[in-house]
Amino acid sequence: MMLTLIRRSSAVSSLPKLLLKGALLCTVFLAIYNLAYLHREMASLTMQVAMVWLVLSLYLAVGKIGERCSRFDMALPISSRKLWLAHSLAAVLSGGLVLAVATGIIEYGIRLLYRLPRPAPVLERNLFDMAPILGAALILTIVLLNSLDLSLSSIPSSKRNRLIKAGVLLGMFGLIIVLGRLSAFSAFIVLFAAFMVAWRSYRVLPVSFSLVPLQPDTDEEPAALAEEQEWIAPTEPTIYGGLRQKSSLTTTIYHCLIKYRSIGLVVFPVLIGWGMLLSGFFSVWRGWEDELRYTLVLLTAYLLFSGIGGQLKKVYLFDHLPISRRLVFAVLCLPYLFAVFLGYGAGRIAVAAIEEPANAITYIADSSCCHIRIPIEFCRISWSGNPPDNTSPWGESHPAWKASLFKEGRSALYSPFDTPENSSPDFVALQISRAVEAIYERSIPPDDIKNRYLDVAPDGSIGMKGVGLTLLENYPDMKRRSNGPVFPVMILLASLALFILISIYLRTFRLSITDSVRKIVFIGLLLLTFVLHLMQYVLAIDDHMKMWVYIGFWKVFIRNLGDLLPGGSITIWVICALLFLIGYRLTEKQFEGIEMPVEK
């Protein structure tokens, strides 16, 4: 009997969806942790524990642990104590599985980071050391939350209970951090506290659960209570129209598609923050290298599809209403896309406000020459792996510096402004002049550069005079060229990947396809997208691909797009907008023709 009740518990039935959402959150957290780890900031055991606890908080918030039993269970000759105990055990077992999956994914991802070519220091303790404390804290949290409103079959989602739940989750995270500094045996203290709370709740349970709270006794008649109320009928009917009507309709559609109205308070800030991450804001703000965002295109589509795809099954709610599917599809997709767009735009505005101009051309001097270094987006791509030599008008020629993308491939990045060993002072000055013209669109004669900056020793070695190559100090009116239309290209690629995923998934919305097959396709698309995203890092970790060269290919490709067509970046913006609209309309057209089965 107990096993049957546990298997039928709502905490178990909601587990597959929560595991999928938890895995999604883990991948997002790992991307953020990767950025912090590579730059040796904030990467700590506390941050790892916070990532796991946030995933557990998702389970505790929406995992139906407050639904103790169904109405059918209440009609059976089963005591409330047995129902409460079965549901508590189901919630603990389900939460333990979520904890194991989250800990495994995050710990595995972190151990992959340790294999990078430039790893940060390895932490002495890991998440597996914290697992006993995390598990004990999870049990105590479930017991505390399940002790609310013991007379009811389901804990109501009142403001009071939501505040209590938030307080318990925050307090328990603080307890985990404190106990984590002690021995793992401190978990027994938490387990003892959980046992005492569970025993107290078990003893005060009523004989049977109620569906609603019992009203206090009152001596007043219902008619007398009604007479005390003031009933005001409107004299004229309210007429809605125009923008107000459309706003009300779209809001109603959105609230019908999501399960919890308050979920937007979490989802939209996260998507806006994700857009800011794609914009490179956090890299500029923290002084990091701007590299991670170019690898997040597929993960962005994965993040959006996991939310949009889960809401498609509720479209049947509108089929009997005079509401076009075009409007439903717009409400389904555009708010989430626009949240990412808004975050990206806000991030770029913030970057323009806080980023300080810096010399884009630097040098590395050694005993024989001065090596010119430029931003990687101003390098060039050689698909054959044999870039042309850097030559001068007087015949001096040197091989160009290059870096191959793949270990056994030909494609490579090369610098047309490199000054290798045995370069003459005139050649170094010429290369600096070429780099200035390419990056700043300013022509400075090589002789001026040679006389102002180069210092030639009697033995022929080349160095820099004074503090170095102070181009911006000497030419303050120079403005660096932009990195190209990064915003429209990245957003377009992420959007097209999203539209492709949605289009494939929509093909399963036919009456001949069962709901189980539809779920398998949905999960399969998510796994495929995530694996393709992960392959970037796997190739880099296994040393088959150089990640920084891969990022360089992205930067060079996007910057060169602005130079290919007349009009530059403006033309690329227009083309990307048209391609976005085409992709959106094709997906929308397919959405209009789906056969929507009623959710069971």
Secondary structure as the mmCIF struct_conf table of DSSP 4:
data_model
#
loop_
_struct_conf.conf_type_id
_struct_conf.id
_struct_conf.beg_label_comp_id
_struct_conf.beg_label_asym_id
_struct_conf.beg_label_seq_id
_struct_conf.end_label_comp_id
_struct_conf.end_label_asym_id
_struct_conf.end_label_seq_id
HELX_RH_AL_P HELX_RH_AL_P1 MET A 2 ARG A 7
TURN_TY1_P TURN_TY1_P1 ARG A 8 ARG A 8
HELX_RH_AL_P HELX_RH_AL_P2 SER A 10 SER A 13
TURN_TY1_P TURN_TY1_P2 SER A 14 SER A 14
HELX_RH_AL_P HELX_RH_AL_P3 LEU A 15 LEU A 38
TURN_TY1_P TURN_TY1_P3 HIS A 39 ARG A 40
BEND BEND1 GLU A 41 MET A 42
BEND BEND2 SER A 44 SER A 44
HELX_RH_AL_P HELX_RH_AL_P4 LEU A 45 VAL A 62
BEND BEND3 GLY A 63 GLY A 63
TURN_TY1_P TURN_TY1_P4 ILE A 65 GLY A 66
STRN STRN1 GLU A 67 GLU A 67
HELX_RH_AL_P HELX_RH_AL_P5 ARG A 71 ALA A 75
BEND BEND4 LEU A 76 PRO A 77
HELX_RH_AL_P HELX_RH_AL_P6 SER A 80 LEU A 113
TURN_TY1_P TURN_TY1_P5 TYR A 114 ARG A 115
BEND BEND5 LEU A 116 ARG A 118
HELX_LH_PP_P HELX_LH_PP_P1 PRO A 119 LEU A 123
BEND BEND6 GLU A 124 ARG A 125
HELX_RH_AL_P HELX_RH_AL_P7 LEU A 127 LEU A 145
TURN_TY1_P TURN_TY1_P6 ASN A 146 SER A 147
BEND BEND7 LEU A 148 ASP A 149
TURN_TY1_P TURN_TY1_P7 LEU A 150 SER A 151
STRN STRN2 LEU A 152 LEU A 152
BEND BEND8 SER A 153 SER A 153
STRN STRN3 SER A 154 SER A 154
HELX_RH_AL_P HELX_RH_AL_P8 LYS A 159 GLY A 180
TURN_TY1_P TURN_TY1_P8 ARG A 181 ARG A 181
BEND BEND9 LEU A 182 LEU A 182
HELX_RH_3T_P HELX_RH_3T_P1 ALA A 184 SER A 186
HELX_RH_AL_P HELX_RH_AL_P9 ALA A 187 ARG A 203
TURN_TY1_P TURN_TY1_P9 VAL A 204 VAL A 204
BEND BEND10 VAL A 207 SER A 208
STRN STRN4 SER A 210 SER A 210
BEND BEND11 LEU A 211 VAL A 212
HELX_LH_PP_P HELX_LH_PP_P2 PRO A 213 ASP A 217
BEND BEND12 GLU A 220 GLU A 220
HELX_RH_AL_P HELX_RH_AL_P10 PRO A 222 GLU A 228
BEND BEND13 GLN A 229 GLN A 229
BEND BEND14 THR A 235 GLU A 236
HELX_RH_AL_P HELX_RH_AL_P11 GLY A 242 LEU A 257
BEND BEND15 ILE A 258 LYS A 259
HELX_RH_3T_P HELX_RH_3T_P2 ARG A 261 ILE A 263
HELX_RH_AL_P HELX_RH_AL_P12 GLY A 264 SER A 279
TURN_TY1_P TURN_TY1_P10 GLY A 280 GLY A 280
HELX_RH_AL_P HELX_RH_AL_P13 PHE A 281 ARG A 286
TURN_TY1_P TURN_TY1_P11 GLY A 287 GLY A 287
TURN_TY1_P TURN_TY1_P12 ASP A 290 GLU A 291
HELX_RH_3T_P HELX_RH_3T_P3 LEU A 292 THR A 295
HELX_RH_AL_P HELX_RH_AL_P14 VAL A 297 GLN A 311
HELX_RH_3T_P HELX_RH_3T_P4 LEU A 312 PHE A 318
TURN_TY1_P TURN_TY1_P13 ASP A 319 PRO A 322
HELX_RH_AL_P HELX_RH_AL_P15 ARG A 325 ILE A 354
HELX_LH_PP_P HELX_LH_PP_P3 GLU A 355 PRO A 357
BEND BEND16 ALA A 360 ALA A 360
STRN STRN5 THR A 362 ALA A 365
BEND BEND17 SER A 367 SER A 368
STRN STRN6 CYS A 370 ARG A 373
HELX_RH_3T_P HELX_RH_3T_P5 ILE A 376 PHE A 378
BEND BEND18 CYS A 379 CYS A 379
STRN STRN7 ARG A 380 SER A 382
BEND BEND19 TRP A 383 GLY A 385
HELX_LH_PP_P HELX_LH_PP_P4 PRO A 387 ASP A 389
STRN STRN8 ASN A 390 THR A 391
TURN_TY1_P TURN_TY1_P14 PRO A 393 TRP A 394
BEND BEND20 GLY A 395 GLY A 395
STRN STRN9 SER A 397 HIS A 398
HELX_LH_PP_P HELX_LH_PP_P5 PRO A 399 ALA A 400
STRN STRN10 TRP A 401 SER A 404
BEND BEND21 LEU A 405 LEU A 405
STRN STRN11 PHE A 406 PHE A 406
TURN_TY1_P TURN_TY1_P15 LYS A 407 GLU A 408
STRN STRN12 ALA A 412 SER A 415
TURN_TY1_P TURN_TY1_P16 PRO A 416 PHE A 417
TURN_TY1_P TURN_TY1_P17 GLU A 421 ASN A 422
HELX_RH_AL_P HELX_RH_AL_P16 PRO A 425 TYR A 440
HELX_RH_AL_P HELX_RH_AL_P17 PRO A 446 TYR A 453
STRN STRN13 LEU A 454 VAL A 456
TURN_TY1_P TURN_TY1_P18 PRO A 458 ASP A 459
BEND BEND22 GLY A 460 GLY A 460
STRN STRN14 ILE A 462 MET A 464
BEND BEND23 LYS A 465 LYS A 465
TURN_TY1_P TURN_TY1_P19 GLY A 466 VAL A 467
BEND BEND24 GLY A 468 GLY A 468
HELX_RH_AL_P HELX_RH_AL_P18 LEU A 471 ASN A 474
TURN_TY1_P TURN_TY1_P20 PRO A 476 ASP A 477
HELX_LH_PP_P HELX_LH_PP_P6 ARG A 480 SER A 482
BEND BEND25 PRO A 485 PRO A 485
HELX_RH_AL_P HELX_RH_AL_P19 VAL A 486 LEU A 506
TURN_TY1_P TURN_TY1_P21 ARG A 507 THR A 508
BEND BEND26 ARG A 510 ARG A 510
TURN_TY1_P TURN_TY1_P22 LEU A 511 SER A 512
BEND BEND27 ILE A 513 ILE A 513
HELX_RH_AL_P HELX_RH_AL_P20 ASP A 515 ILE A 541
TURN_TY1_P TURN_TY1_P23 ASP A 542 ASP A 543
BEND BEND28 HIS A 544 HIS A 544
STRN STRN15 MET A 545 MET A 545
HELX_RH_AL_P HELX_RH_AL_P21 MET A 547 LEU A 564
BEND BEND29 LEU A 565 LEU A 565
TURN_TY1_P TURN_TY1_P24 PRO A 566 GLY A 568
HELX_RH_AL_P HELX_RH_AL_P22 SER A 569 GLU A 592
TURN_TY1_P TURN_TY1_P25 GLY A 593 GLY A 593
HELX_LH_PP_P HELX_LH_PP_P7 PRO A 597 GLU A 599
#
